[in-house]
Amino acid sequence: MRKWKILLVVMLLAPLAAAPLWGQGAYASLNGRVMDNTGGVIPGVNVTATNTATGLDYPTVTNDTGLYRVDFLVPGPYEVTASLPGFQTQIQPVELSTGDDPTLDFTMVVGEVTEQVTVQAQAPLLQSTNATLSNLIEAEQIETLPMAQGNPSHLLVMAPGASSPPGGGWKWDEPGWSITTGFYFHGSQGNAVGFTLNGINNVGTIFGGAQQAQTAPSAEAVKEIRIAHDYTAARGHHNGTTMDVTLKSGTNDWHGSVYGFFRESEWGANAFFQNRAGSPKADTAYRRTGGAVNGPIFQDKTHFAFSWERTFQRTLEFYGARTVPTAAMRAGDFSALLALGPEYQIYDPSTIQATGDGFFSRMPFPNNVIPSSRIHPISSQLMSYYPEPNLAGGSDFSSNFEPSTASPTQWDQWTLRVDHSFGESNRIFGSYTKLDNWSGEWRDYYGNGATGFHESIIRETFGLDDVWTLNPNVIMNFRGGYNRGSDPRVHKSHGLHPRGVPFDIFSLPLADSLKAQLDPDQSALPHIQIEGFSGIHDETRNNFDFSTYVFGEASTDIHEGNHNVKLGVEARANYLNRNDQRWSNPVYRFRSTFTNGPLNTSPSAQGQGFAAYLLGQPSTGFINRNDNYAAHHNYYAWFIQDNWKATPELTFNIGVRWEYFGPLTERFDRSVAGFAFGTASPVAAAAQAAYALNPIPEISPSEFAVNGGITYAGVGDTPRALYEVPSNIFAPRFGFAYRMSEDTVLRGGYGIFHQPIGILGNSVSPILTGYSQSTDLVPTLDNGLSFRADFANPFPDGILLPIGNARGLATNLGQSVTFFNQKNLKVPYNQRWSLTLQHMLGSTLLEVGYVGTRGVRIIGRRNLNVLPDRYLSSANERNNQNHAYLNAAVPNPFAGQLPGTGVTPSRAVSNGASPAGSATASATLGPGSMRRSSS
């Protein structure tokens, strides 16, 4: 009864602790049975595991069935001693790694307790107590195998079933571990892998993306890495795979190291592409230095391990050849392109005429030359940022410039672990890791500040772990910790960084009305994107993210008879703050929209986008006024796990986990919540009346519904939570291990693993529509018959300012909206199952097995409003009849009611009514969907 009272106290106090429960991610275990030479079990035998490196003892006693178990062992070398008066003392050495749970049986022989028998054998490699599939990257591999940047995470590719993340190859060149959580294991989804550092959660998110490793310990600090796929209910908040990284701990002996790796530019030849471009050798460098020390603070009692590493590199980045204008193009002369074929003709936007059949025609520029008087003054002023080509490029002069600038970056990494023993009943350890990284001139293609950004990352993880042994059969474990990080990314031309190249946007001949609305603190180059050419200030980054994750757990291990029962709780609080300054200056997109021809539906060709830039006539664009947000959500879990040794040969692992993924909230309710599908839009009556006067055949007036509008968190009856979450999420786990013979074990298991929702995993964030406002650049309302916006005055109606939730359902009418699927949210999950056979062949372990993974309710996206199949082209050539039909002008029922509405939308737009009365709508796919959007 006393045991269950203790358990009740644990369950009540657990939420006050602070680290995720990952079973024994930082520890190893031992188990076994003690028998006499007749095979009879012996209760009451004193079994002690002694760490020979630290001198710490971990005692226990066999129970009535002769079983013993020692949990929460720090990985390392041990001597396991079994003693009982009247019997010889038995000793077995064993080397334990993270997550190990070997079976060490003892056969006691009658004799004096002072007589010792040492069995010179290591722990068996067979796993006969659980169904866990795992791969251990040992200290020897970390010390001897080659690793780029000395990064131990590169060794993950050795794990069976591991696939490295696609599209992130550049991350292999950095000391950080950010790529690790994107790995795919046995077909499971990436960016949902559990990652612990000494059992403490080391997963976070920065820059509003998917989860990644927060801190990055150096190889000198890492003892071992275990990639585990297990079926214990003590693990959760991931897709079924965890990476447990164990840091080195101190011993009774002093150890230390100092190292350095260097590579200077003068030691090597010029790069191939630089030679090809005739560019001089870039000033590159690589310098990695560091050191480590560990030892005793107090012998047999307190130990520490510390490491530090700095990596500095100046790297020539190979992002491929860029396309810049030739000297002739800068002057408006595209005649060289015209020599390649008539499709390269540049057409004059000022000559647009309606053909009467839904199309618009344009006249060509004679000889493909734009008169100098037509070149816009802003285009001329910014032209100096483009370098001259240094490659011949293609026949159309594309890919004619090879960047030759080197990007500097520096990483500093600190790691500290301290272990202390208060005695045999209470042990504690704490660890702290920090990563400090700055980067500059990333993607500075031209070497003048027109492209590229600076970045400064600070991340840290702290953890505290306390093991309290109440008696040999009841052990309690408390863990607490946090990780946090900041990730400001600033474009070079903002001048907010010491190495920045600030630009005064007010020096451009912009309209006075626009200058009056620009923020002097955000002065920088405008964002210019040109179809077929490299841009200027084409980075999206100019924001500051700050994340904090606090986690707590408490668990109790109870050994009773043939059962080892673990019960516990886990709590996490996740925070993500963003100061978003992206797109705070005008964004211009110059495309062939108004310079192709002879018709507006003609294919585009190289050069037409740059011609639009010279003419100062953008096709689209926008400017943002963004608010900040402070997002938060909680996660809770309770679990029970029973490892039942049904017979000496058969063990069952049975458990269940209950999880609660708390909904996302924003501290000041600055977020859209849902969409009022059944409520009439504020413009419904007027739009329906206008439509009834001029309907189109495809939609009758009675079918023309104008419903909906976005709702806001905490306003009216809308709750502060941005979506509802299910509260009955259960994750059953089952495994078994059957020892068929002394050398053969059959193991199998099945489990459900729910993937996290919120800031981590399937990453979502507040939607700041109304609080953040985008103003679209609308160059024309009549297909170019007249222009209302250009380079100098892109927003003739002014820049829209955020007004919060004041307009309610009328917010963003006529513009795109995004909102949460608030009801019936289903949490995505993985099912994993396996069956493996292990066999010892001499001293070699052979294993063959099958692993299956099935993802359920995986989040995707789909378009809600699509054209009917009959309008989709099924031929190899353009269907001009369909184009003419869909581009035909029809009366606009929203004319004058929505911003930016003209009087002649196309039939395709009118035929695709969405909840907000606009053209298209899209939604995430499946019952696990989080958002819908319409535009």
N, C-alpha and C positions, 0 to 999 in steps of 0.2 A: 504494500500500500504506500509505503514511504517513497518508493521509486516513482509511482504515478503522481504523487504530490510534487515531486521535483520536476517531473515532466510538465505539469500544469504551469509551474512557475516559469519554466523555460519558454513555453508558448506565449505567456502573457508579456514577458519582458523582451522577447525577441525583437519586436519592432523598434525598441529603443537602442538596439545595437546599430552598427553601421558597416557591410561587405557582402558580396553575393555568396550564396551557398553553392559551392561547386563540389559537393561531396568532400573529398580529401585531395583537392587539386594540388595542394602544396606538400602533401604527405604520402607516405607509404604505410602499409599494414603488414602484419604477420598473423598467420593462423595455423593451427595444427591440432593434433591429438597425441596424448601421452599414454602409452600402454606398457604393460610388463612383457616379459619374454614369452608369455603364454597367449598374448593377444588381448588380455583383459585391460579395460580402461582404468586409469589411476586418477582419482580426484585429488584436489588439494596440493598439486605439485606447484612449486614456485618456479615460474618461468620469467626470466629477465632478459630483455634485449639491451645490450650495452653498445652505445655508439663509440667505437674505438678511436674516433678522431676527436671527439669532444669530451669523452669520459662520462656522458650522461646515461643514467639507467632508466629503463622503462619496464617496471615490474607488473606482473599479473599472476593469476592463480588458475589452474584448471578447474572446471566445474564438475558437476556430478557425472557428466558423460565423458570426462577426460579431455574435453575441448578447452583450448585457450585461444585468446585473440589479443593482439596488441595493436592499437590504432594510433594514428597521429605521430608516426615516426618520421623525423626529418631524414630525407634521403642521404645515404652514406653507408660506410662499412660498419657492420655489426657483428657481435658475438652473442648468440642466443644460448642461454644457460637454463637447464632444467635440473632442479634439485629437490630432494625429499629425504628426510632421515630414513636410513635403512637401505638406500639405493645409491649407486655411484652417480656422481654429478655428470650430466651430459652437456657437451658444448658443440654448437654448430656455427661456423662463420657464414655470413651472408652479406652480399652487397645489394642494397635496396635503392631502387630508382623511384621517381615520382609515379604514383599510381600503382605501384607493385602491391600485390597481395598474395605472396607465395605461401604454399602449405609446407610447413616443416614439422614432420612427425618425429616423436622421440620414443625410443624403446628403452625403458629403464631396466637396469640389471642390479640384482641384489648386491649390496656391498656397503662400504663406509662412504658417507657423504664426502669425506675428504679425498676419496678416489675420484679422479676426473678422467673422462673419456672424451676426447676431441675428435669429432667427425670431420675430416678434411674434405668437405664437399660444399660446393656452392648451392644456392637455392635452385630448385628445379625450374626449368624454363616452361614447363607445362602450366597452363592456366586452368586450374581445376575447381575454382570457386565462383567464377562469373563468366558472363558471355561477352565481356568487353573486347572490342577489336581496337588494338592500339599499335602505334609504332613509336619507338623511342629513339631520339637523336641524342646519343650519349656524349659525355664530356670529351672522350677521345676523338670522336668525329668532329666536334666543334673546334677542337684544338688543332687538328691535322688536315682536315679537308679544305680545299680552296673555296673561298667565299668572296664574291665581289664586295668591296667596301668593308670586309670583315663582318658582314651582316649574317647572323645565324639563321635568319628567316629564309634565306635562299636554300637551306637544306630541306625545307618542307617538301620540295619536289620529289624527295626520295620516298615519301610515304606512299604506300600502295593506295591507289584510288584517288590520288591528288592531282588536280589540274590547276595550273596557274591562271590567274585572271587574264582574260583577253583585253587588249587595248591599253594595258597599263605597263608596257614593257619599260618605259622610262623610269619607273619607280625602282627597278632593279639597280639603278645607278646611284641610289642614295642610301645612307646608313639607316634610315628609318624603317619601321616595320609596317608602314601603312598599307602595303599590298597584302599582308597576310590574311586579313579577315575577308578578302575577296576571293580566296581560294575556293575551289569546288572539290568536295570530297564525296566520292561514290555517287556522283550525279546530283547532289543536293544543290540548292541555290547558294550563290555567293553572297557576300555582305551580310551574312547571318550566322557566322561562325563565332562560337564562344572563345574568349581569349583571357586567360588568367595569368597573373604575375605573382608567384608565390601564393596562389589561391585567391588573389584579389583581382576583381574585374579590371581589365585593362582595355576595355572597348569604349570608344567615344565617337563623336562625330564633329567635324570641323568643316566650315564653309558650306553648311547646309546640305551636305551630301550623305551618302551611305556611311555606315559605321566603319571605323578603322581603328587600328591600334593607337592608343594614346601616347605611350612612351616607348622608347626603343633602347633597351639595354645592349651594351656592346658584347661581343663574343667573350671578352675577358671576364664579364660579370655573370655569364650564363653557365650553369652547371649542366642542364639538360632540358630537352623539350620533348613532351609527349603529346602526340596527336591521338585523341581518344574518341571512339564511337561506342558509347556504352548505353546500358539500359537501366541505369539507376534513376530513381525519381528525385534524387538529390541534385540533379543537374537540369537546368532549364534556361529559357530565354535565349535559345539558339536553335539551329536547324538540325541538331543531332550530333554535331562535331565540336569538340573543344580542343584548344591548344593550351596546354599547361606548361608554362615556362617557370623553371625553378632557378632562382639565383643562387650563386655560391654562398655558403655560410662559413663563418670562421671556425677554426679548430684550436686545439691546444698548442699547435705548432705555428710559428710565423711563416708566412709565404708572401712573396711579392714579385712584381714584374714591371718592367719598363720596356716600351717598344716604340718603333717609329717606322713608317713606310713613306717613301718620297718619290715623286716623279716630277721633274721640271721640264719646261718646254724646250730648253736648249739641249736636252738629252735625246730628243727624238726628231724625226723628219716632219715636214709639213704634211697636212692631211691631203688625201687624194683630191677631194672636191675643191680645196683651196688652191692646189696646184692647177687644177683645170681652169679655175676662174682667174688665175694669175694673181691671187691675193697673197700677201705675205703670211708667214706662219703666225698663228694667233698666240697670244701670251697665255698659255695654259699652265696649270700646276695641280699637283695632288699631294697633300701632306696629311698623313694620319698618325697622330701620336697619342700616347696614353700610358696608363699604368694602373696597377691594382695592388692592394695589400689586404691581408686578412690574418687574424690571429686571436689570441685570448685577451680579454679585458681582465677577467678573473678566471683562473684555471678551473676547469670542470664546472663552470657556472655561467659565465658571460663571454660571448664571442661576437666578433664583428667581421664584416667584409665590405670593403669600399673599392670602387673603381671609377675612373674618369677617362674620357676619350674625347679628342677633338679631331674633326675631319674638316680640312679646308680644301676646296677644289675650285679651280677656275676652268670651266669646261667649254669646249667648242661645241655648241649645240647644232645637231644636224636635223633640221626640220624640213629639209628638202628645198629645192629651188623655188624662188618666189617670182612673181611677174610684176615688173615695173614698166612704166611708159618709156618708149624710146624718145630720143631728142625730137624726132619729127612729130610724134604723137603729142608731146608737150606743146608744140606749136599748132596743134590742130590738124596736122597732115597725116591722114590715114591711107594715102594713095598706095603705099606698099602693100597694105592688106587687100586692097581692091584688085591688085594684080594676081592674087590667089584665086579669085572667083567673085562673081557678082553677089554671092550671099554675104560678103563682107562690106557691103555698101552701108554707109551711115546716112540716116534719114533725118530730116529737119523737123523737130517737134512743132515749130511755128506754122507748118503747112498742113496740119491735120485737117481733114475734111471727112464728113459723114458720107458714106456711099449709098445710103438708103436701104440697105439690106442687112443692117445690124453690124456692119464692119466700118472701119475708119482707115482712110488712106493717108500716105505721107509722100512728100517729094524728097528725092535724094539731094545731098550736098554735092555740087559739081566737083568732079575729080576726087571725091571723098576728102575734101578739105574744108574744115570749119574756119570761116573768116576770123581773123584775130579780134575783130571788133565784137564778136559773139562770145569770146571766152570770158567767163565770169571773173571779176576781180578777186573773189575769195579763192577760186580755183588757182589763179595765178600766184596768190600769196602763199598758199600751202604747198605749191609744187616743189618748193625748195627742200621739202622733207623727203622727197623721193630721190634715191640715189640713181646714178647712171647704171645701165645694164653692164654686167661683167661676164655674161655668157651670151653665146649666139642665140640660144633658145630654140624653140620650134619654128616651123615655117611661118606661124602666125605671131611670132615673137613672144610666146608664152614661156614661162620657166626660164627667164633670161637673167636672173640675179641669184647669186649664191651668197647668203649672209656669212660674215667672217668674224663676228664678235664672240667673245668668250663670256660666259655667265659665272660670276663668283657665288659661292655659297659656303656657309660654315655651320657645322653641327657640333654642339657640346652636349655630352651625356654624362650624368652623374648617377651612381647607384650606391645605396647604402643599405645594409641589412644588419640588424643586431638581434641576437638570440640570448635569452636569459632564463635560467631555471631557478624558481623559488623553492624547489624541492621536487620529490617524486610526484606530488599531487598537483603541481601547478607549473606550467611552462608558458612562456610568452615570446613572441618575436614581432618585430616591426620592420618595415622596409619602406624606402623612399627612392623613387626614380624621377629624374627630370631630363627633359629634352629641350634644348634651346637652339633654335635654328633661324638664321637669316639668309635671305637670298636676294640678289639684286640683278637687274638687267636681264631678267628672264625674257626671252623672245624679243630682244632689242635688235631686230633684224637689220635696221638701217644704221644703228650706232649713234642716233641723234635724239633719242627720247620720243620719237614718233610712235613707237610700239614698245611693248614690254611692260613689266610691272615689278614691284618690290614686294617681298613677303617676309614676315617675321612670325615665327611660331614658338610658343612656349607651352609645354605640356608637362604635367606632373601627376604622379600616382603615389598615394600613401596608403599603407595598410597596417593593421594591427591584429594579431591573432593570439587568442588565449585558450589554452587547453587545460581543463580542470577535471581531475580524476577524483570522483567522489568515493568510489571503491573499485575494485578490479572489474566489476561488471557494469558500471555506469560512468560514462565519460561525457562531459559537456564541452562544447566548443563555441566560442564567440569570436566573430570577426567583424571588424569595422574598417571603413576606409572611404576614400574618395579619389576621383581623378578629375582633372580639369585642364582646360586648354584655351588658348587664344590664338587667333589666326587672322591678323589684319593683312589685307592685300590691297596695294595702292598702285595705280598707274603712275608711270614715271613723270608724266607731264603735269600731274597735280602738285608736284613740288612738296609733298608731305613727307618725303624721305630725304635723308642727308645726301644721297646720291641721285636725287631726282633732277630732272631738267624742266623746271616750271615753264608753263606757257600762259600768256595773258590772252584769254579769249576775247577780251574787250578790244584788242588791237585789230580784230577783223572788222571789215565794213558790214557788220550786221545791222539790221533794222534797229532803230533806237527803242522801239517798243519791245523788242526781244531782249536787248541789253538790260533794260530796266527790270526784267523779270529773272535774270540770271543771278546766281549766288556767287559773290566774289570769292568766298571761301572754297568754292568748288571750281575755280578757274582752271581750265585745262584745254587741251586740244579737243575739238569736236570729234565725235566718232564717225569715221567715214568708211563705208564698205562699198566696194566697187566690183560689179560683176566681172569676173575674169581677171581681176588684178588684186594685188595685195592692198590692204587698207592702211589707214592711219588711225592710231588709237583704237584698234579693233579688239582690245581686250575687254571682257565684261567685268573684270575685277576692280572693285573699289569699295570694299566693305570690310567690316570688322566683326568677327564671330567670337563669342565667349561661351564655352560650355562647361558645365559642372555636373558631376554624377556622384551622388552619395549613396552608399549601399550598406546594408546591414543584414546579418544572419545570426541565428543561434540554432544549435542542434544538440541532440542528445543521443548517444549510442548506448544501447542496453543489450547486454549479452545474457541470455536466459536459456539454459539447456542447449538445444540445437539451433536456436534462433539468435540472429544478430539483427536487432531492430534499430533503425535510425529514424528519428523524427525531427523535423525542423521547420523553420520559417525563414523567409527571405523578404527583404524590402529594398526598393530602390527609389530614389528620387532623381529625375533627370531634368536638367535645365539647359536651355539654349537661348542665348541673347544675341541679337543681331543688330548692328548699326549699318544699315544698307544705304550706300551712297552711289550705287551703280546707275549708269545712264543719267547722271544729273546734269549733263550737258547735251546739246542736240545730237541725235543719231540720224545720220543721212545714209540712205541706201540708194546708190545709183545703179540702175539696171537698164536693160534694153527696152523697157516698157514703152518709151516714147521716141526711141531712136532706131527701132527696127522697122522693116517694111518689105514690100510696099503697103501691106495691110497690118493692122494691129495684131493679127493672129499669126503673122509670119514668124518663122523660127528666129531665134536670136543668134548672134555671131560675135566672135571675139572683137573687141574694140568698141562695140556699141555702148557698153556700160561706161567706159572711160570717156566716150564722147558726151554722155549725159553729165558726167562730172565736169567736163570743161564748160558745158553750157550752163552749169549750175542748176540743172533740173532733176531733183531726186524723184524716185518712184514712190518710195515710202520712207518712213522714219518715225521717230517718236522722241519724247523726253519724259523723264520720270521725276516725280517728287515723292520720295519714299519715306515712310515712317519706320521706326524701329519696332522690334517686338521682343518680348520676354516670355518664351514658351516653357511649359512645365507639364510633366505628367509623372505619375507614380506607377510602380509595379509591385505586386505582392504575390507571394506563393507560400503554400503549406504543402508538406509532403510526408509520406510514411513509406519506408522501405524495409522489407524483411528479407534477409539472406538466410534461407532455411536449409540447413544440412540434413536433408531427409534421411540419407544413409551415408556411410563413410564414402561412398562413390558418387552420390548424386546430390547436387546443390541446386536449389531454386532461388532465383532473384525475383521477388514480386514487389511491386510498388505502384503508387499512384501519386500524381502531383496535381494540385489545384492551383490555377493561376488566374490572376486578375490584371489585365493590361488597362490601367487607368486611362481615361480620355485626356486628350490634350486640352489645355487651357492657356489663355494669354493673360498675363497679370492684370492688364488694364482693359481687358475685353476688346482689344483692337483687332477683331477678326470677323470675317464672314463666317456664318455657321452653315445654313442650308439654303434651300430654294423653296419658295412657296408655290408649288406646282398648281394647287387648286384655287389660287387667289388671282383675281383679274388684275392685269397690269394697270398702272395709273393712266396709260395712254390707250387702254383697250377700247373704250367707247368711241373715241375719235377715230382710231385706226379702223375699227370695224365699219363705222359709217362711211369712211372714205373708200374702203375696199368694196363695199356693197355697190358703189357707184361705178367702179371699174374692175370687176373681178376678172380673173383669168380662168380658162376652162378647166384647169387641173384642180382647182380648189373652189368649192362653192362658198357663197357668203356665209351660209350656216356652219360650215366647217372651219372657217377662219377664226380660230380662237387665239386670243392674245393674253395668255395667263403667265403669272409668275413674276418673280423678282427675288433678289437675295435677301436673306435675313441675317441679323447680327447677334453674336453671342451676348447674353445678358440683357437683351432688349425685349420688353414685353414678356411674352410667355416662352421665349427662347432661352434655354438654359445656358450657363457659362461654358459648360463642356461643349467642345466643338463637334462631338459625335457620341453616340451611345455605344457602350461596349457590353458584350455578354459577360455575365458573372458566373456562369456554370461551365467554365473551361476545365476539363479534366484530361490529364495525360497519363494513360495507363502504361506501365512498363513491365516487361516480363523477360526473364532469361533463365537459362539452365546450363549446367556443366556436368557431364557424366563421364566419369573415369572408367573407360571400357577395360583398360588393363593398366599395368604399371607404366607403360610407355605411350598410351593413347587416350586422348580426351576428345569427346564430341561436345560441341557447344552451339547454342543458338539463342536467338532473342528477337523480340519485337517491341517497338516503342513508338509513341506519338510525341512529336516535338513541335510545340507552337512557336512560330516565328514572331519576334517582337514587333509591335506596332507603336508608332509614335516618333520620337526624335531619333531613335535608333532603329535599325533593321529596315522595315518598309517606311522609310523616312517621310514624315509629313511635317508641315509647319503651318503657322497661322497664315491666313489669307487676308492681306491688308487692303483689299479693295475699298476705296473710300478714304482710308487712312493713308494709303499710298495711291498716287494717281498718275496714270500715264496719259499723255496727250499725243495723239497720233498725228503724223504729218500726212495731210490729205492734199496732194498737189492739184487735183482737179475733181470737179463734180460732174463733168460731162465728157469723159474719155479724152480729154486733152483739147477740146475745141476752145477752151479757155483755161488758163492756169491761175491758181490763187495762192500758191506757195512755191518758194524757190529757195536757193542756198541762203540768201540774205534774210528772208522772212519766212521761215518754215512753218510758223504757227500764227497765221494772220488773225485767228480768233482769240489769241492769247494762250497762255499755259494754264491748264486746269490745275487748281489747287485742291489739296485734300480737304474734305469737309466732314470726314468721319462717317458716322451712320445717319446723318441728319436727313438724307433723302429717302431712307428706307427702301421700299420696293423700286423706287425710281432710280436708284444708284446704278450708274453705268448703262443705262438704257441706250441701245444702239452700239454698245461696245462689248468686248468679250467679258464674260464673267466666269468665275471658278468658285466652286463651293463644295462642301463636304456632303457625302452620303451619310446622313445622320442616323438613319434607321437601319435595323437588321444587319448590322456589321458582323461579318464572319471573320474570325481570325485565321489567317493562313497557317498551315502546318505541314510537316513532313511525316510520313510513315517510313520507318526503317526496319528492316528485318535481315537476319543473317543466319547462316548455318556453316560452321567451320569444323574441320577435323585436324587435330594436332597429333603429331607422332614424333617421338624421340628416336633418332637413328644414331646410336652411339651418343656423341656429345652435340649432335646437330639437331635442331628443331625443324621439322617439316610441317608446313601448314597449308591446307587447301580449303577454300571456302567460297561461298556465294553471298553477296551483299546486294540487297535491293532497296531502292529509295523511290518514293512516290510523293510528289508535291500536290497538295490539295488546296483549292481556293487561292491559287497564285494570282497576284494582282497584275492586271494588264490594262490596256486602253482600247476603246473602240469609238468610232464616230457614230453619234446618234442620228444625225441628219445627213444622209448620203443621197446621191442621185439615184433614181430608180434604174434598174438594170437596163431598161430599154434605151437609156441615153448613154450607156457606156460603150466605148468603141470596141468592136470585136474584130476589126480588120487591121491590116498591116499599115494602112495609110490613114491620113487624117480624114475624118468624116465632116466635111464642110457643112453638110445639111444640118447635122446636129449642132455644130458650132453656131451656125446662123440662128437656129431656133433658140438655143439657150442664151445667146447674146442679144436677142431681140429686146428692145426697150419696152417696158410695161409701166403703167402708172404706179407710183409708190404710195401706199396707204399711210406710210409713216412720215411723209414729206412735211417738214416744218415742225415735227414733234420730237425728233431725235437729233442730237448734234451730228453734223456731217452728212445729213441725208439730203440727197438731191431729188430730182423729180423723175429720173428715168433709170431705175434699177433694171438689171437683166432678168430674164425669165427664170434663169437658174437660181437667182437669189430669192425671188418671190416664191418659187416652187419648193423652197427648203426652209419653211418657217420653223423657228425654234422657240423654246419657252420665253425668250426675251424678245422675240420678234425679229431676230437677226438671222444670219445666213446658215450657220452650221452649229452643231452641238457635238460634244464628245464626252465620253465617260470612261472611267476605269472599268475593266471587265470583270464580271463574276460577282458572287456574293461577298467577296472580300474587298469590294471596291471602296475607295476612300473619297473620291472626288468626281464630280461631273463639271464640265465646262461648256460654255456656248460662246460663239463669237460671230 
